Amino acid sequence: MKKNITLYAVIMIIMLSVTISLFSLYNLRKTGIESAIHNAQSISEVVKSGLTAHMINGNMDQVETFINSTSHIKNVDELWLVRSKHLNEQFPESKLSHPPRDEFDEKVLKTGRIHHYIEEGITNSSVRVTIPYNAVAEKGIDCLKCHNVPQGTTLGAVSIVLDISTIKEIGIESIYVILVLILTTVILFILISRRLINPYLTLFDKFKLNVNQATNGKFKRINPPIGLSKEMVKLTQEYNNLIQSFEDTAIDIDKKLQGYVGYEISSKERNPLKDSKEIINNLSNLYQFKKQIELDNTKEEIYNRLAEVLLNKFKIKNFSFIELDMKKYKQTKIKEVGHSLYCKDTILNNPELCRAARTKNDVMSVDFHNTCPYFNNDEKFYYCFHVDISQNLYLIINCVSDTKEELERIKEQTVFVKSYLKESAPSIEVKILMNALQESAFRDGLTGLYNRKFLEEYSKKMLPQLKRDNKKVGLLMLDMDHFKAVNDEYGHDIGDKVLKELARILNETVRESDIIIRYGGEEFMVLLIGVTNETNALNVAKKIANNVRENEIDVYAGAKLRKTVSIGLSMYPDDANSFDSVIKNADIALYEAKNSGRDKVVRFKEEQISSIDLF
């Protein structure tokens, strides 16, 4: 900065001096030329007066001597007379015949006006001035007495060449003087600037450096240079106080923000301003995220929103969300983005072995040994986050990176990633509890099967889907034979046990895609979704009846109990387009099975309706 200001000042001084010098030289030259013209006019007047006197006195033969003597005046290089055609015509016998030397003389004789031009060489300069001699009739001089011409006629001209080299010499001397003045001024300026300006320039450089460092989180004070004014010293002290206050405030805010988000950065090279800004930005985004997930309807919506945050904000490309129930040792893979689940076999078969869930700590790749023995990919790096959703229910976020650099970036963002996970956990828990509550409303408390209310809600969604997919449903209506006798003989506890055993057999016999419902009392319903034909449906029904028939139920004191079921089958939409009609048809077939001796499977037929109507 010092060098730049000094250089700019020197350049300005030189440019100003050169401008003044050029302007002075121009004025000097102009003045010299005007002075030369004025001198030429004065000499011409002397010549005119001399010529007139010689003419009056009849001494025209001495004119040449007069002209020669006049031409020796100082600074006069040449002087000659030019006669016009009027004089040559009037005095043709005169020896003073001076025709025009060049076009310049002719121009003056023709126009009757004074003209001049300058001849400049390297060392010499001259001004040629040609002055017309016009006929006038004035007091003292009356040209018209001797010359028979109109007034104002140009009788001749006096051409004078004046040497103005002295002007150039004066200009050169002026340049020398100006150069000396410029050099002296520059030297004086540099000396004065070092003494007076340097302290201010030094202070400016320190201000500039410290401000740049302050933006990077490095707050430094300034020692005022010697030579400053009292006002500048006071200003420097006020700046130091401001920096001290700013540093204390920035560090205090940074520490409180770190404590709020639950982590500390101990690096000496860190920038508290930048870190605080990043924390505040993340907290703002986190607040917006929290407000959004509170409005989500399902747990899946929350996971989708959380996945967008990991993908778009934290640039994590490969990750999975896994819910682990450590009480039931069950897992549910909620969502997978990219390729990340390289411990899939362990999670599916033995979820209790998950290190992150078991230790309740984050698990990551480290050098020289494998932290998690169940991660089956030696070329990838992993980082698993652990979050408690509720008691014994954990959320594991399994992140996978291709490089160590990417893993380090994930580690640096851990505190912010966990902030989003912790904010998500309560909302996820609420959605799980809501699902559980809703599930309990649709479940039978004794058997754990779906109840009749579930059938009402499920059928509204199921029927349109079946129509779109052009699928069939086999509806089995089951009733435990002589169930009242069990309650009467063994009591309701054994009766409940019999119903639970029937529910177990149904779960083990039908597919997971089929729906089992406790329709009421000892009556059950099985929806065989997507069954291809009634033969397959009858085979499932017979298998159920056989499994129930062969099952032994412990009652008490080693006593065993065997029961049977009667089953009615109706097909949708083969038997009716209305699902309620299909249920009624299956019930009619069930009645036919019980009426014909029980422990039977009966397929619904149209003629069964008339036999039922008789009763």
Secondary structure as GFF3:
##gff-version 3
##sequence-region A 1 615
A	DSSP	alpha_helix	2	57	.	.	.	ID=ss1
A	DSSP	three_ten_helix	60	62	.	.	.	ID=ss2
A	DSSP	alpha_helix	63	70	.	.	.	ID=ss3
A	DSSP	beta_strand	76	83	.	.	.	ID=ss4
A	DSSP	alpha_helix	85	90	.	.	.	ID=ss5
A	DSSP	alpha_helix	103	111	.	.	.	ID=ss6
A	DSSP	beta_strand	115	120	.	.	.	ID=ss7
A	DSSP	beta_strand	125	134	.	.	.	ID=ss8
A	DSSP	three_ten_helix	143	145	.	.	.	ID=ss9
A	DSSP	beta_strand	154	163	.	.	.	ID=ss10
A	DSSP	alpha_helix	165	192	.	.	.	ID=ss11
A	DSSP	pi_helix	193	197	.	.	.	ID=ss12
A	DSSP	alpha_helix	198	215	.	.	.	ID=ss13
A	DSSP	alpha_helix	230	261	.	.	.	ID=ss14
A	DSSP	alpha_helix	272	293	.	.	.	ID=ss15
A	DSSP	alpha_helix	299	308	.	.	.	ID=ss16
A	DSSP	pi_helix	309	313	.	.	.	ID=ss17
A	DSSP	beta_strand	318	325	.	.	.	ID=ss18
A	DSSP	beta_strand	330	337	.	.	.	ID=ss19
A	DSSP	alpha_helix	344	349	.	.	.	ID=ss20
A	DSSP	three_ten_helix	351	353	.	.	.	ID=ss21
A	DSSP	alpha_helix	355	359	.	.	.	ID=ss22
A	DSSP	beta_strand	363	364	.	.	.	ID=ss23
A	DSSP	beta_strand	381	390	.	.	.	ID=ss24
A	DSSP	beta_strand	393	401	.	.	.	ID=ss25
A	DSSP	alpha_helix	404	412	.	.	.	ID=ss26
A	DSSP	alpha_helix	414	441	.	.	.	ID=ss27
A	DSSP	alpha_helix	452	469	.	.	.	ID=ss28
A	DSSP	beta_strand	473	480	.	.	.	ID=ss29
A	DSSP	alpha_helix	483	490	.	.	.	ID=ss30
A	DSSP	alpha_helix	492	509	.	.	.	ID=ss31
A	DSSP	beta_strand	515	520	.	.	.	ID=ss32
A	DSSP	beta_strand	523	529	.	.	.	ID=ss33
A	DSSP	alpha_helix	534	550	.	.	.	ID=ss34
A	DSSP	beta_strand	553	554	.	.	.	ID=ss35
A	DSSP	beta_strand	560	561	.	.	.	ID=ss36
A	DSSP	beta_strand	565	572	.	.	.	ID=ss37
A	DSSP	alpha_helix	579	595	.	.	.	ID=ss38
A	DSSP	beta_strand	601	603	.	.	.	ID=ss39
A	DSSP	alpha_helix	607	613	.	.	.	ID=ss40
###
